[in-house]
Amino acid sequence: GSNSVETVSLIFSLKVRFKDRVTILRGNHENREINKIYGFYDECYKKYGNENVWKYFTDVFLYLPLTALIESQLFCLHGGLSPAIENLDQIRSLNRFQELPHEGPM
């Protein structure tokens, strides 16, 4: 939406304030290519006059975890699990510090 920058900033602020109680997961929109298509790039450019803020956000997105396991019982992720993934060790071994590929386990 038109307040995505503020929303993401609030979520990051909540993570800083409540670091042990807030977990932020990376979804498919936390990707440079996708958020250029769906307006996050345009919003950043319109509000700040260049793409620097957008680059900072997308750099941070690369560090967000793809999944979370709560109390060894509740598995959380955005969108769904690739059929190529058969166990948690495969997820742990993924190099998440990259743009999301079009195919494969990520």
CYANA upper distance limits for C-alpha pairs under 8 A (distance plus 0.5 A):
  1 GLY  CA     39 GLY  CA      8.30
  2 SER  CA     43 GLU  CA      7.30
  3 ASN  CA      7 THR  CA      6.62
  4 SER  CA      8 VAL  CA      6.49
  4 SER  CA     40 PHE  CA      7.26
  4 SER  CA     43 GLU  CA      8.19
  5 VAL  CA      9 SER  CA      6.54
  5 VAL  CA     40 PHE  CA      8.09
  5 VAL  CA     43 GLU  CA      8.00
  5 VAL  CA     44 CYS  CA      7.46
  6 GLU  CA     10 LEU  CA      6.55
  7 THR  CA     11 ILE  CA      6.76
  8 VAL  CA     12 PHE  CA      6.65
  9 SER  CA     13 SER  CA      6.57
 10 LEU  CA     14 LEU  CA      6.63
 11 ILE  CA     15 LYS  CA      6.78
 11 ILE  CA     24 ILE  CA      8.39
 12 PHE  CA     16 VAL  CA      6.84
 13 SER  CA     17 ARG  CA      6.64
 14 LEU  CA     18 PHE  CA      6.23
 14 LEU  CA     19 LYS  CA      8.05
 14 LEU  CA     22 VAL  CA      7.45
 15 LYS  CA     19 LYS  CA      5.34
 15 LYS  CA     20 ASP  CA      8.44
 15 LYS  CA     21 ARG  CA      8.17
 15 LYS  CA     22 VAL  CA      5.76
 15 LYS  CA     23 THR  CA      7.39
 15 LYS  CA     24 ILE  CA      8.07
 18 PHE  CA     22 VAL  CA      6.45
 19 LYS  CA     23 THR  CA      8.16
 23 THR  CA     68 ALA  CA      8.46
 24 ILE  CA     64 LEU  CA      7.15
 24 ILE  CA     65 PRO  CA      7.78
 25 LEU  CA     64 LEU  CA      6.26
 25 LEU  CA     65 PRO  CA      5.79
 25 LEU  CA     66 LEU  CA      6.04
 25 LEU  CA     67 THR  CA      6.79
 25 LEU  CA     68 ALA  CA      8.00
 25 LEU  CA     77 LEU  CA      7.37
 25 LEU  CA     78 HIS  CA      7.80
 26 ARG  CA     30 GLU  CA      6.47
 26 ARG  CA     61 PHE  CA      7.16
 26 ARG  CA     62 LEU  CA      8.46
 26 ARG  CA     64 LEU  CA      5.75
 26 ARG  CA     65 PRO  CA      6.32
 26 ARG  CA     66 LEU  CA      5.60
 26 ARG  CA     67 THR  CA      8.26
 26 ARG  CA     78 HIS  CA      7.67
 27 GLY  CA     31 ASN  CA      8.47
 27 GLY  CA     66 LEU  CA      7.60
 27 GLY  CA     77 LEU  CA      8.23
 27 GLY  CA     78 HIS  CA      5.71
 27 GLY  CA     79 GLY  CA      7.74
 28 ASN  CA     34 ILE  CA      7.74
 28 ASN  CA     78 HIS  CA      8.08
 28 ASN  CA     79 GLY  CA      8.31
 28 ASN  CA    100 LEU  CA      7.75
 29 HIS  CA     34 ILE  CA      5.97
 29 HIS  CA     35 ASN  CA      6.00
 30 GLU  CA     34 ILE  CA      7.88
 30 GLU  CA     35 ASN  CA      7.17
 30 GLU  CA     58 THR  CA      7.34
 30 GLU  CA     61 PHE  CA      6.17
 30 GLU  CA     62 LEU  CA      8.31
 31 ASN  CA     35 ASN  CA      6.51
 31 ASN  CA     58 THR  CA      7.25
 31 ASN  CA     61 PHE  CA      7.78
 31 ASN  CA     62 LEU  CA      8.44
 31 ASN  CA     99 GLU  CA      6.45
 31 ASN  CA    100 LEU  CA      6.84
 32 ARG  CA     36 LYS  CA      6.58
 32 ARG  CA     58 THR  CA      6.75
 32 ARG  CA     99 GLU  CA      7.67
 33 GLU  CA     37 ILE  CA      7.11
 34 ILE  CA     38 TYR  CA      6.80
 35 ASN  CA     39 GLY  CA      6.48
 35 ASN  CA     40 PHE  CA      5.66
 35 ASN  CA     41 TYR  CA      6.70
 36 LYS  CA     40 PHE  CA      6.50
 36 LYS  CA     41 TYR  CA      5.35
 36 LYS  CA     42 ASP  CA      7.50
 37 ILE  CA     41 TYR  CA      8.42
 39 GLY  CA     43 GLU  CA      6.54
 40 PHE  CA     44 CYS  CA      6.72
 40 PHE  CA     54 TRP  CA      8.09
 41 TYR  CA     45 TYR  CA      6.62
 41 TYR  CA     51 GLU  CA      7.73
 41 TYR  CA     54 TRP  CA      6.40
 42 ASP  CA     46 LYS  CA      6.45
 43 GLU  CA     47 LYS  CA      6.60
 44 CYS  CA     48 TYR  CA      6.37
 44 CYS  CA     49 GLY  CA      8.13
 44 CYS  CA     50 ASN  CA      7.98
 44 CYS  CA     51 GLU  CA      7.15
 44 CYS  CA     53 VAL  CA      6.84
 44 CYS  CA     54 TRP  CA      6.15
 45 TYR  CA     49 GLY  CA      5.44
 45 TYR  CA     50 ASN  CA      5.38
 45 TYR  CA     51 GLU  CA      5.89
 45 TYR  CA     53 VAL  CA      8.44
 45 TYR  CA     54 TRP  CA      7.94
 46 LYS  CA     50 ASN  CA      8.17
 48 TYR  CA     53 VAL  CA      7.74
 51 GLU  CA     55 LYS  CA      6.69
 52 ASN  CA     56 TYR  CA      6.79
 53 VAL  CA     57 PHE  CA      6.76
 54 TRP  CA     58 THR  CA      6.63
 55 LYS  CA     59 ASP  CA      6.50
 56 TYR  CA     60 VAL  CA      6.87
 57 PHE  CA     61 PHE  CA      6.74
 58 THR  CA     62 LEU  CA      7.13
 59 ASP  CA     63 TYR  CA      7.95
 60 VAL  CA     64 LEU  CA      7.52
 62 LEU  CA     96 ARG  CA      7.23
 62 LEU  CA     97 PHE  CA      5.47
 62 LEU  CA     98 GLN  CA      6.53
 62 LEU  CA     99 GLU  CA      7.50
 63 TYR  CA     96 ARG  CA      7.74
 63 TYR  CA     97 PHE  CA      6.48
 65 PRO  CA     96 ARG  CA      7.83
 66 LEU  CA     77 LEU  CA      6.83
 66 LEU  CA     78 HIS  CA      8.15
 66 LEU  CA     96 ARG  CA      7.69
 67 THR  CA     75 PHE  CA      7.72
 67 THR  CA     76 CYS  CA      6.01
 67 THR  CA     77 LEU  CA      5.21
 67 THR  CA     78 HIS  CA      8.23
 68 ALA  CA     75 PHE  CA      6.44
 68 ALA  CA     76 CYS  CA      5.58
 68 ALA  CA     77 LEU  CA      7.21
 69 LEU  CA     73 GLN  CA      7.22
 69 LEU  CA     74 LEU  CA      6.07
 69 LEU  CA     75 PHE  CA      5.16
 69 LEU  CA     76 CYS  CA      6.75
 70 ILE  CA     74 LEU  CA      5.44
 70 ILE  CA     75 PHE  CA      6.99
 70 ILE  CA     76 CYS  CA      8.34
 77 LEU  CA     81 LEU  CA      8.33
 81 LEU  CA     85 ILE  CA      7.49
 81 LEU  CA    105 PRO  CA      8.34
 82 SER  CA    104 GLY  CA      7.83
 82 SER  CA    105 PRO  CA      5.76
 82 SER  CA    106 MET  CA      7.61
 83 PRO  CA    105 PRO  CA      7.99
 84 ALA  CA    104 GLY  CA      7.59
 84 ALA  CA    105 PRO  CA      6.02
 85 ILE  CA     90 GLN  CA      6.76
 85 ILE  CA     91 ILE  CA      7.52
 85 ILE  CA    105 PRO  CA      6.66
 86 GLU  CA     90 GLN  CA      7.55
 87 ASN  CA     91 ILE  CA      7.50
 88 LEU  CA     92 ARG  CA      6.72
 89 ASP  CA     93 SER  CA      6.68
 90 GLN  CA     94 LEU  CA      7.07
 94 LEU  CA    106 MET  CA      8.03
 96 ARG  CA    100 LEU  CA      8.45
 96 ARG  CA    106 MET  CA      8.36
100 LEU  CA    106 MET  CA      6.89
101 PRO  CA    106 MET  CA      7.22
